């Protein structure tokens, strides 16, 4: 089970940190990710982090976001800086098992960036 939190309403240029708390899984066995889905759009990848910590970002991140993980706390973070209105979306965390590719999704947290 994945529980995402940290979303909210911010102004353009501000920051948010999203958290994804995992339970019932051994986090070190999973590649963790953040995805987002804006209204009327398909879900898209934001960032991935493998274990022990290789990262991948979608091009639109442009160095503004940082994904990190704390396996001991079973938590994955997404630090988002210099937010833009186009970052407005529901953000979902995911966990993909490195051995059997099973994927789990969190419930999503809404990020709204005003102009």
C-alpha positions in Angstrom: 0.0 0.0 0.0 1.2 3.5 -0.9 0.0 6.7 0.7 0.8 9.9 -1.1 0.6 13.2 0.7 1.9 16.8 0.5 -0.1 18.2 -2.3 -1.8 21.5 -2.1 -2.3 25.0 -3.6 0.7 27.1 -4.2 1.6 30.1 -6.4 3.9 29.8 -9.4 7.6 29.8 -8.3 6.9 28.2 -4.9 7.8 24.7 -3.7 6.2 21.6 -2.4 7.5 18.3 -1.1 5.4 15.2 -1.8 5.8 12.1 0.3 4.8 8.5 -0.4 4.7 6.2 2.5 4.8 2.5 1.8 3.5 -0.3 3.9 3.4 -4.0 3.5 6.4 -4.1 1.1 10.1 -4.2 1.4 11.0 -0.9 -0.2 14.5 -1.9 -1.3 13.0 -4.4 -3.7 11.1 -1.7 -5.6 11.8 0.9 -8.2 9.8 3.9 -7.0 8.3 6.5 -9.1 6.1 9.6 -9.3 3.6 10.1 -12.1 1.1 12.8 -12.7 -2.2 13.3 -14.5 -3.6 16.6 -15.5 -7.3 17.0 -16.3 -8.0 15.7 -19.8 -4.5 14.3 -20.1 -2.9 10.9 -19.8 -0.8 9.9 -16.8 2.8 10.7 -17.4 6.1 9.9 -15.7 7.7 12.6 -13.6 10.6 10.7 -12.0 11.9 7.3 -11.1 14.4 6.2 -8.5 15.9 2.7 -8.4 17.5 1.0 -5.4 20.2 2.1 -4.5 19.3 5.4 -6.0 19.7 5.9 -9.7 17.3 8.5 -10.9 15.4 9.3 -14.1 13.4 12.5 -14.9 11.0 13.5 -17.6 12.3 16.3 -19.7 9.7 18.8 -18.4 11.3 18.6 -14.9 14.2 20.7 -16.2 16.2 20.3 -12.9 13.3 21.7 -10.8 12.3 18.4 -9.1 14.3 15.9 -7.0 13.2 12.4 -6.2 14.7 10.6 -3.2 14.1 7.6 -1.0 14.6 6.5 2.5 14.2 2.8 2.6 14.4 2.7 6.4 11.4 5.0 6.7 9.7 3.3 3.7 9.2 6.7 2.2 9.8 8.3 -1.2 9.9 12.0 -1.7 9.5 14.4 -4.6 10.9 17.9 -3.9 9.3 20.3 -6.4 10.8 23.7 -6.8 10.0 26.6 -9.1 6.5 25.2 -9.7 4.7 26.3 -12.8 0.9 26.4 -13.5 1.4 23.6 -16.0 2.6 21.4 -13.1 -1.0 21.3 -11.9 -2.1 17.7 -11.7 -2.8 14.8 -9.5 0.5 13.2 -8.5 0.7 9.5 -8.0 3.5 7.4 -6.5 4.2 3.9 -7.8 6.3 0.9 -6.8 7.5 -1.6 -9.3 9.0 -4.9 -8.0 12.4 -5.3 -9.5 12.0 -9.1 -9.6 8.5 -9.7 -10.9 7.6 -6.3 -12.3 4.4 -6.1 -10.2 3.3 -2.5 -9.9 1.5 -0.8 -7.0 -0.1 2.7 -7.2 -0.9 5.2 -4.5 -4.2 7.1 -4.4 -2.8 10.4 -5.7 -2.3 13.9 -4.2 -3.5 17.0 -5.9 -1.0 19.8 -6.7 -2.5 23.1 -7.9 -0.2 25.9 -9.0 -1.8 29.3 -9.5 -0.4 32.1 -11.7 
